[in-house]
Amino acid sequence: MRFFTIVAVVFCALSAQMLETESAKILATLPFPGRSQYIFVESYFKALADKGHQVTVINAFKNKPYPNIRFIEALKVHEYNDEMLGSLNEPTLWQQLNAFDGMMIKITEITLEDEGVKKLLDSGETFDLVLAEMLQMEPLYALAQHFNATLAGFSSFGADEKVDEAFGNISPLSYNPLVTSPRTSKMTFLERLENQYEAAVELIHRHWVHLPKMQKVYKKYFPNAKKTMEEAMDSFSLVLLGQHFSLSHPRPFLPNMIEVGGLHISHKPKPLPEDIKTFIEESKHGVIYFSMGSNVKSKDLPQETRETLLKTFAKLKQRVLWKFEDDDMPEKPDNVLIKKWYPQPDILAHPNVKMFITHGGLLSTIESIYFGKPVLGLPVFYDQFMNVGRAQRIGFGLGLDLNNLKQSELEESIQKILSTPSFAKVAASLGEQYRDQPQPALERAVWWTEYVLRHKGAPHLRSSARDLNFFQLHSLDTLAVLLGVPILAILILIKLSSKLIRSKPKKCPHADKLKKQ
C-alpha cells in the first residue's frame, strides 16, 4: 500500500511539473483613455509579471515602473478625449453609433501612429500572446499575427453581442439586454421589442458602416497582413469578462469565455492616507462617497448641476468625499473633501462609508456590491444605464437623470437610501453571493491565460459555431427544408386535386332523353 502511495505522490509531482507554464512574452493593448479600463486589468498584468512572464503594455497613461512590465505610453489620445466624449451626446441611436465609431477610429489610428508603437512594430520581436481589449478597435487584433502570437481578449464591461459573435456564443435577446440600454434581464414585451429593434440597428450599423471603415484602417496599417480583418476577428482563443453572474444575471458562456468580474479588487484593503482616514472616522453620521469615474470629470459638469450637488451636500449631516479634478472648488461646504483621485476600493471597504453616489460604471458597481454599499446612480453613457437600472430593480440603489438633476429629488433619494436598511442589506447579500467562489477572480484569470499558453492557443476550446454562417448557426436552412417539404407536398396535392376535379367528364344535357328513347 505504501508503494502505491509513493508512486501516486511522485506521479502527482511530475504532473504538476509538466503543467507548469514557461515564462512567456505577452503584449497587451488597451489604448482607450478611460482609466477604469486599465484599472480592471492592472493587477492582472502585475500578477502575470510576478509569475515571471514578460509583459508589454500599450496604454494611454503615465505608469510607474514595475518588474517584468514594459510600458508603451500612447498619450496623444488625451488631446482629443474631451472632444470625443462630447460627441457621444447625440439624440438618435444611429447618430450615437456614428459618434462612437469616429471615436474608436480616432483612438485606433492615434495608437498605431504612436512612435513607441511603430518602433515595436518594426522591431522584429515576437510574442507568445497578444491581449486585446474588445472595444471595437478591430485593426489592433492584427498585432497577434504581426508578432506571430496567440490572440486573447478582455472586456472590462463583460460580454455583449459583438463578443458573443467573436466566440460563436448564442445569448437570446429575450433576456439579454443590450449593454448600452437601461434594461435588465427581466423585460416586458415592449422592452423586448425595443431591445430587438436596437439590436437590429446596431447590427446593421456594424456591418454596413463600422466594419467597412475599420477595414480601411486595417489595410492602411497592415497592408501585408496574411489574414483578412475578418479572419483576425475570428482568431480569439480566450476572453476574460469583467462580470460575474452574481453581479448581472445568469446567461450562457462557452468554455473559453471566463467571468473574472472583480479581479481588480484586493481582498485586503490597503490603509487609507491619514487625511482621508481622519475625515471618514471623525464623521459621527457616516460618509458618502461621490465619484463620476475616470471618463466623466465632475469639474466639467454644468454649473447648474454642480450647484444642485453643492446645495444638497451642504444640508447633509454626513460628510462627503468628492472626486473632483481641480485643486479648488468655489463655495465648497465644510463637510465636503475634494481630491483629484481616491483609492476607491479602500474607501468603500471602510465601515463608516454609508453609500456611493456613482456614474454606474461596471467596475464601480462591482466594488459597491463587493463591499456592501448601496448606490445612487447618475448614469451618463454605455453600460451605466443598465447597471443603474439593475440596481433599482434588485433593490440596492436608486437612479436619477444627471442632465435634469433637481435638488428636491436628489435630497429625497439620498435620504431614502440612508434611512431604508433594505438597500444596504441587499447590497451586502449580493456581496456575499459574489465572494462565494472556489477561487479569486484574479487567480482564475491568470490560470486560464497560462492554460491557453500551455496548450498553444487551446484550439480544442473553439466552438464549431464559428465555422457556420448565420443561416446554418440558427438552423434556418434545415428548418426551411423540414417545414418546406411538407408545405410543398400539400401544395402539390392541392394542385393535383384541383386538376382531377376539372378533368372529371361532364354529364351530357340530353343523356336522360336518350336513355328513355
N, C-alpha and C positions, 0 to 999 in steps of 0.2 A: 504493500500500500504506500509505503514511504517512497519507493522508487517512482511510482506514478505521480505522486505529489511533486517530487523534484523535477520530473520530466515536464509536468504541467507548468511549473514556475518558470523553468528555462524557456519553454515554448512561448509563454506569455511575454517574457522579457524580450525574446527575439522578435516577436510580432510587434511589440511596442517600438523596438528599434527600427524595424522595417518601415513603420508608419511615420517615423519622424520626417518632417519636411526639411529639405535642404534650404539653405539661405537663397532667397530669390530676389530678383530685381523687379521692383514694382513701380509703375508710373500711374499717378492719379491726376485726373483733370477735373477741376471744379472752378471754372473761371467766373461764375455768377458773382456779382458784387455784394450780394446779401450775406452777411457774416454768419447768419444762422445755419446756412447750408454747410459751412465749413465746421462750425461747432459740432454738428451732427457726427462728423467723421474724424475730428481731430484726435480724440482719444483712441480711436481705432487705428489710425496711422501710427500713433506712438506705440500702441501695443504690438503692431507688426514690426516696428523698428526695434523694440525691446527684445523681440524673439530672434533678432539677427538679420532680418530682411532689410535690404537697401531700398528705401522709399524715396521717390522723386515726386514732389507735389507741385502742380501748376495751379496757383490760385491768384486772387486779386487783392492780397493783403500783405502788409509787412509782418514778418514772422520772426519769432525768437528761435535761435539755433537749437537743434535737438539731435542727439547722436543718431546716426544712420538715416537721417532725413535731409534731403537737399530740396530747397525751395526755389522755384522759378516764379517770381512775382510780376504778374502782368497787371500793373497798376493803372494803366491808361484808361481802363474801363470806367473808373470813378469820375473821369471828366464828363461822362455822359450819363451818369447814374440818375441824377435828379430829372434830367430831360426824358430818359427812358421810362422811369416810373410815372412821371406826369402824363405820358402819352397813353397810359392804360385806362385813364378815366374817360372812356368813350361810352356813348349812350346805347349802342346796339351790340349784340353778341358778335356779329361779323366784323364790326369796327374794332372791337376789343381783341379779336383774334388777329386782325391785321397789325394792330399796335404791338401785341406780344410777339408776333412774327418778326417785325422790324427790330425789336429788342434782342431777340435770340440771334438774328443775323449779325447785328452790330457786335454783340459780345463774342461771337464765333470768329469774326474777321479780326477784331482787335487782338484776340488771343493768338491767332495764327500769324499776325503781323508783329507780335512782340519779339524783340531782339533775342531774349533768352530762349524763347520757344523755337525761333528759327535756328538758333545755334544748336539746340538739341536735335532738331530735325536733320541737320546737316552733319551731326557728329559721328554717324555710323554706329552709334550704340544700339544694343538690343536689350529688350526687357522680357521677362517671363510672363508678366501680367500687366494689362492696362485696365485701370478702374476709371470708368467714365460716368459722370453724373447724367442721368437720363432725363434731361430737361429740354428736349427738342433742339439740341445742338448736334445734329447727326453727323456733319462732316468731321467732328472730333473723334468719332468712332473709328475713323481711318487710321488713327495713331496706332491701333493694335497691329494692323497688317504692316504699317510702315516700320514698326520696331519688331516685327516677327513674334508677336506676343498673343497670348490668350486674352480675350475681351470679357470683362465682367462689368456690371453696372451697380450703381447705388442710387436710391431715390429717397431724399430726406422727407418727402411728403407721403411716401407709401406708393401704392400701386394705382394706376389709372388705366384707361382703355388702351393707351399707347404702350405702356409697359406690358399689359396683357398680350397685345398683338405681337410684341417682340419675342415673347416666350411661348406663344401658342396657347395661352390660357383663356378659358372661357368664363366670364363673370356676367351673368344676366343683368341687364339694365333695370329689370323689375325691382331689384332690391340693392343694386349698387349705384348710388348717385354719382353724378359727375363730381370730380374733385373741386371744381370751381363753383359748385352750386351750394345753396344753403340747405339742401335737402339731406335727409338721413336715410338709413336703410328701410325704415317703415314709412312708405309713401302712400298717399291717397291715389285714387285713379287719376286725378288731374295732375298730381305731382309726377306720376309715372309717365303720363302723356308729355308733360313738359320735359322730363328727363330724356325721353326718347327723341323728341324734337331737337333739343340742344345737342344731343349726341350725334344726330344726323348732320346737323350744321357743322359741328366740329370735324366730323369725318370728311365731309365734302371739302371744307377749307383745307384740311391737312393734305389731302391727295391732289387737289386742284391748284392750291396756292402755296402752301408751306413747303411741301417736299420738292416741287419743281424749282423753287427759289434756292433751297438748300442744295439741290443737285448742281446748280451753277457754282455755288461756293465750293462744293466738293471737287468739281472738275478744275476750278481755278487753283486751288492749293494742293491738290493731289492728282495732277494730270497723268502721272504714270502709274496710278494705282491699279493693281491687278484685279481687285474686287470692285464691283459697282457699289454705289452707296446702298442700294437695296440689299446686296449681299453682306455688306458691313453691318447693316441694321439687323440682319438675321443671324449674326455670329456670336451673340451673347451666350456665355456658358453659365452665368450666375447673376442674380441681382439681390442686393441687400436692401430691404424695405424698411423705411423708418416708421413702422407701425406695428401694432400688436392687436390681436382680436379683442382683448380686454379693453382696449382704448378706442376701438372703432366698432367693428361688427364682424361676426364670422363670415368668411367668404372663401371660395376655393383658391388654392395656390398649388402650383406644380412643385416637385421636389427641389428644383433649383431656384425657387423664389422664397427667400428666407426673411422672416419677420425679425427685425432687430430694433424695433422701436425702443427708445430709451438707452441705447448703448452709450450715449454721451454722459449719462448721469452717474456720478460716483456714488458708490454705496456708503462711503464715509465722507460726509460733507467736510470741506476744509474750514478751518477757523476764519471767522469774518474779520476784516480790518477793524481796528479798535473804534474808530469814529462811527462806523455803521453799527457795530455791535452795541455800543453805548446808546445810540439813538433808538435802536429797537428795544433793548432791555429796559430802558428807563421810561418807556411809554406804558402808563398804567392801564390803558384801554386797548392795547394792541396796536398793530401796524398794518397798513395797506400798502402793498407794493404795486407800482404802476409803471408799465413799460410797453411801448409800441413796437418792440422788436428792433431788428437791425436795418430793415429796409425802409420803414417809415420813421422819419425823425419828428419827434414831438415838438421840437423847436420850430418846425415848419408848418405846424397846424395853423389853420386860420385864426386870426386874433379873437374872433367871437367864440370859437371853440375853446381856446386857451383861457379866456376869461370865465367861461362857464365852469371849466375844471377848477380854476383857482378859487372862485367863489364857493364852489361846493366843498372843496378840501378845507377851506378856511373855517367852515362851520362844523367840521367833524371833531369828535373827541379823540379820535385815533390820529396817530402820526402817519405821514405818507412818504414813502421812498419813491422818488420820481426820476426815471431815467430821462435826462434832459441833456441835449448835446451842446449847449452853450455854458459858459462859466457863470453867467448871471441870469437871473430871471426877475424881471420887473414885477413889483407887487407880490413877491413870494411870501406866503404866510409863514409864521414861525414854526408851524407843525409840519412843514414840508422840507425834506432834504433832497437836493438835486445833485446828480453826478452823471458824467458822460457815459459811464459803464459800471454796471453792478455785477457781482458774481451771483447770477440769478438762482441757480440751483441751491447754493449755500444759504441764500436769503430765504427761499421758500421752505427750506428744511427747518428754519427756526420756529419753535412753537408759538412765539408771540406774534408771528405774521398771520393775520386772520383771513385775508382774501387777496386776490390777484386781479387787478384791472389790466387786461391784456388785449392785444390785437387779434388773438385767437390763432396764431401760428401753431403748427403741429408740435414743434419742439416745446413751446411754452405750455401747450395743453397737456402734453405728456408729463412735463415737470410738475405742473399743478396737481395732476392726478397722483403722481408718484408720491408727493409729499402731502396729499390730502387737503389741498387748498381749493375752496370754491372760487369761481371766476365770474367776473363781469366782462363780457366780450364787446369790443368795439372793432369789428372786422373791417378790413379795407379792400383786400383782393385775394384772388386764387382760392386756396383751400380754407381760408379763415372763416368764411361764411358757413361752410359745412361744419367745421369744428365747433363754432359757437352755437349753431343750430342743434347739434347733438348735445352740447352741454345743457341747453334749455330743456330738450326733450327728456333726457335722462334725469335731470334734476340736480346737477352740481354747479349750475350757473345761470346767468341771465345775459341777454344781449341788447344792445342799443345801436341806433344808427349814428355813427360818428359824424356824418355830413349834416345831420339835423339834430344835434345834441341839445336837449333842453335841460336846464338846471333842475327843474322840479322832478323830471323823470330820472335824472342821474342820482339825485339825493334819495329818491324813493327806492331805486334799485340797490344802492349801496346799503341802505338801512335794512332792506328786506333780506339781503344775503347775510348781513351781520347778526340780525335778530332771529333768523329762522335756522334752527340747528340742523334741519334736514339737508341743507346744501353741503355743509361740512361733512355730515355723516355719509352722504352718497359719494363725495369725493374720496373720503377715507376708505370706503368699501371698495371702490374701483381701484384704489392704490393697492389694497391687499390682493385683489384678483391679479393685478399686473405683476406684483412681486412674487407671486406663487408660480415660479418657473423652475424647471430642472437645472438650468444653468443661466448665468447672467448673459444679457444680450451681447455684451462685448466679447465674451468668450465664444459665443455661438458664431459671431461674425468672423472672428479670427480662424476658428476651426473650419468653417466652410470655405474660407479663402484658401487655406492650406490644403483642403480636400481637393479643390479644383487644380491647385498646383501639383499635388501628388499624382493626380490622375490625368495629367496633360490636357486640361480643359474639360475633363469629365464629359465626353460626348455621349455617354450612356444616359445622361440626365436629359438629353434633348428630346422634347416631345415630338411625336410624329405629326402633330397638328401643324407644325411649322413647315411641313412639306406639302400641305394641302392648300388649295385656293379657297376663297370664301364659300363657293357653292359646295365643294367637297367637304369642307370642315363642318358645315351645318347640315350636311346630308340632303341638300336641296336637289342634287342630281338624282340620287337614289329614290328620294320621296317622289320626284317627278315621274319616275318610272312606275313605282308602286301605285301611285294614285292615277297616273295617266293611262296605264294599260287597261284597268277595269273601265275607266270612263270611256276610252276609245272603243272597247269591246261593246259597251252598252250603246254607244252612238252607232256602231256598225249594225248591231241587231235592230235598232230602231229604223235605220235606213233600209235594211233588207225587208223588214216587216211592212214598211210603207210601200215598197216596190211590189211585194206579193199581193197586197190589198189592191193596188192599182191594176195589176195584171190579171185579176180574177175575171173569168168570162161573164159578160153582161147577158142578162136574160132577154131573149127576143120579145118584143112587144106583141107579136102575133102568134106566139107559141101556143097559147091556150085555145085560140080559134082553130088552129091547125090540128090540135090534138082531138078536138070534138069532131072534126070532119073525118 
